[in-house]
Amino acid sequence: MKLSARNVMKGKVTSIEIGAVNAEVEVEIAPGVLLTSIITKKSCEGLELEVGKEVYALTKASNVMIGVD
């Protein structure tokens, strides 16, 4: 598979919370570093996601916002 996304992070699914339409999937991309993604319930089922499964988290954005207090 070839992708245009430059930020590809390999990790393991640590939790999945399934809702009526969407699923919240938490992925550990490094020890203690978690990334959370909201995907459709149908996509979650199609990818056969389960806790412990190795996955790739991909990001592609034209900007990243930074905030401070």
GIKAJO-V715775 format. One record per residue. RES is the residue in one letter. SS is DSSP state (~ for helix, > for strand, _ for the rest). NEAR is the number of other C-alpha atoms within 12 Angstrom. Layout:
BEGIN
res & ss & near
RES & SS & NEAR
RES & SS & NEAR
END
This chain:
BEGIN
res & ss & near
M & _ & 4
K & _ & 6
L & _ & 11
S & _ & 11
A & _ & 15
R & _ & 13
N & > & 14
V & > & 16
M & > & 21
K & > & 21
G & > & 26
K & > & 28
V & > & 31
T & > & 27
S & > & 23
I & > & 28
E & > & 23
I & > & 22
G & _ & 15
A & _ & 11
V & _ & 15
N & > & 18
A & > & 24
E & > & 25
V & > & 35
E & > & 32
V & > & 32
E & > & 26
I & > & 23
A & > & 15
P & _ & 12
G & _ & 12
V & > & 16
L & > & 20
L & > & 27
T & > & 23
S & > & 27
I & > & 22
I & > & 24
T & > & 21
K & ~ & 22
K & ~ & 17
S & ~ & 18
C & ~ & 28
E & ~ & 17
G & ~ & 11
L & _ & 18
E & _ & 16
L & _ & 29
E & _ & 23
V & _ & 19
G & _ & 17
K & _ & 21
E & > & 20
V & > & 26
Y & > & 24
A & > & 27
L & > & 20
T & > & 19
K & _ & 14
A & _ & 11
S & _ & 8
N & _ & 7
V & _ & 8
M & _ & 7
I & _ & 6
G & _ & 5
V & _ & 4
D & _ & 3
END
